[in-house]
Amino acid sequence: MDKALTRPAVVSRVSDLIGYTPLFELCRTATGSRLLLKLEQFNPTGTAKIRMARQMVLDAEERGLLRPGGRIVESTSGNTGLGLAVVAAERGYTFTAVVDHHAAADKLRGMKALGAELVYIADEGDQELATAAREEFAEKLAAESDNAYFTEQHNNPANGDGYRPVAHELDAALDGRIDILIGAVGTGGGLFGCGGELRKSVPGVRIVGVEPKGSIAFGPPAHDYYQSGTGTPEGATIGAMVDYDLLDEGVKVGDVEAFATARALARRLGLLIGGSAGGVVYEALTRMSALPPGTTMVALVNDGGEKYMDTVFNDDWMTARSLLDPDVEREVEGLLTKLREN
Ligand SMILES: Cc1ncc(COP(=O)(O)O)c(C=O)c1O
């Protein structure tokens, strides 16, 4: 592919604004290696997840599982729900989001603003991540309601399919010159949907998955973590899209490093990225100086930092959870400064 994909000059649906997100060169080494960020926060709702939300709804319609006037039900940490809320509004469905208080408050407020019905699985004040309980409840709710469809993002191939266009966008923008694709792994849809498609045109591309320390897709030990929307907590089923055959490396990044990176990028460059993206960028940055000359690494940035003003970018919240570490922030800023000098 030699031509960057572009969207029509005028569109009439919010979902027509999905995709064609920009690439941002975060740094370039003296040996010509570069780290490019695919800024998925430039999608409507500020996250990549609206890509898969639309795909899951279109797929359900095509398969006759969702009929006019029906109800969409999903268990969500917020970003999938924001996407489903938009698509439901556009296509005349009601949307019920099964949520917990671990989700970023702004995502919950956003879903409500977009007309979603929110069903909480835990009481106010209980900030525990409740992925497994949420899913169980969503399944039951959909089964008990008439003309309702549980999109079941962890186990729905349309989730991965929704990210195939990301591969086409990357291929077109970089003329196939991509050596490493690195991204966060929750359901696995984003990294493996894009990665699987990219392997078709760029067979040698290396795929690196990042999950929070404490998440279990890349092995134990399991413990709580604060990176929102990503990873697989203990008790939850590893997403069907997590394709270990496609994965070259699965790594873990702690909350402290992930959040320090998001904060450092904001302060040093004016670029707001979310906490899971902070983990991905931390891992990518620390690999840069060891890469063979001329390597192009693309990091998928799932969402922007705007939704995390109450958490990652709030010093009190960070301090109360022993997540604030100025030394790590300085280390990341130093790395950025050094790598951006070239
Ligand atoms: C902020 C954020 N990061 C990472 C992920 C993980 O993406 P995926 O489920 O495609 O693996 C999600 C998914 O909801 C997310 O919301």
The ligand as a MOL file (V3000), in Angstrom:
LIG
                    3D

  0  0  0     0  0            999 V3000
M  V30 BEGIN CTAB
M  V30 COUNTS 16 16 0 0 0
M  V30 BEGIN ATOM
M  V30 1 C -7.5480 1.9600 28.4640 0
M  V30 2 C -7.4840 0.5810 27.8930 0
M  V30 3 N -6.2910 0.0410 27.6620 0
M  V30 4 C -6.1660 -1.2080 27.1660 0
M  V30 5 C -7.2620 -1.9820 26.8820 0
M  V30 6 C -7.0800 -3.3730 26.3820 0
M  V30 7 O -7.4710 -3.5210 25.0550 0
M  V30 8 P -8.0020 -4.8990 24.5190 0
M  V30 9 O -9.2320 -5.2490 25.2890 0
M  V30 10 O -8.2790 -4.6490 23.0810 0
M  V30 11 O -6.9260 -5.9240 24.7220 0
M  V30 12 C -8.5460 -1.4470 27.0970 0
M  V30 13 C -9.7340 -2.2370 26.8400 0
M  V30 14 O -10.8120 -1.9430 27.2990 0
M  V30 15 C -8.6640 -0.1340 27.6090 0
M  V30 16 O -9.8640 0.4240 27.8430 0
M  V30 END ATOM
M  V30 BEGIN BOND
M  V30 1 1 1 2
M  V30 2 1 2 3
M  V30 3 2 2 15
M  V30 4 2 3 4
M  V30 5 1 4 5
M  V30 6 1 5 6
M  V30 7 2 5 12
M  V30 8 1 6 7
M  V30 9 1 7 8
M  V30 10 2 8 9
M  V30 11 1 8 10
M  V30 12 1 8 11
M  V30 13 1 12 13
M  V30 14 1 12 15
M  V30 15 2 13 14
M  V30 16 1 15 16
M  V30 END BOND
M  V30 END CTAB
M  END
